[in-house]
Amino acid sequence: MCGIAALFSRQAGTLRQTQAMTRAIRHRGPDDEGFVCLGGETALVTGGGDTPAESMTDRFAYTPTQRWQDEVPTGTAAVLGHRRLSI
């Protein structure tokens, strides 16, 4: 079973709060994690600590290009997080 977390807020700390939410559901998907920061016309796709290094080099549009940062980009309205269980 995988897990999903989301937080809609423009306040500082949004990404850290979403990361805490995905850590709380790590048992649902310890094989991968990622985050998407959405706002206006931008979307930042990042990997997490459990994101395998080989998945950072895939050529899909949604492939994370970097590990998560401390804060979300300016203008972010929502942060989505996920956990993946590989079976």
N, C-alpha and C positions, 0 to 999 in steps of 0.2 A: 504494500500500500504506500503510495506517495503522499506528500503533504504540500499544501499551498497556504501562504500567508499574504495578507495585503494590508496596507495602511494608507489612508488618504489624508494627507496633511501637508501644509507648506511650512511647518515649523522645523527648526533645527533638531537634529537627532532622529529624524524619521527613518533613515537607513539603519542606524543602530538599534532602534526599536524593532524593526522588521527582522534584523539579524537575530535578535533575542527570541523572537517568535519562531524562527526557523530552527534555532538551537533547541528550543523546547520540544519540537516535533522531530528531532533528529532520528529517533527510534523508528519513525515511519519511512525514512529514506536516508540511510547513511552513505549511499554511494555517490551522490552528487548534490550540489546545491547551486543556486544562482539567484540573481536579482535583476529586475528591470525597473529603472527609474523613468517614469513617464511624466511629461509636462509639455504643454503647448505643442510644438512641432518636433520635439526631440524625444529620443528614447536611448537610454544608456543601458546596455546589457553587460552585466559583470558576473564573474564567477565567484564562488566562495571558497572557503578553506578546504572543503571536501570535493571541489571540482577537479576531476582528473586532468593532468597536464595535457594529455593527448587530445582532449575535447576542446582545448583552447586554440587548436590549430585547424579545426574543421573549417570548411568554406561555406557554411550555411549563413543566411542573413541574421539568424538569431544566435550565432556563436559568440560567447563572451570573448572579448579581446583583452580584458584585464581582470585582475582580482578586485573585489569590492574596495571601496574607498571609505574614509571616515565619514564623509558627508555626501549628501546628494547634490547634484548640480543645481544651480540657481534656476528657479522656475519649475521645479519638480512638484507635481500635484499628487502623485501616487507612487508607492514603491511596492512591487510585487516580489514575493520570494517563493522559492519552491525547494522541495527535497525530493530526490529520486531514489527509489529502491530498484536495484537491478536483480531481475530474477531469470 
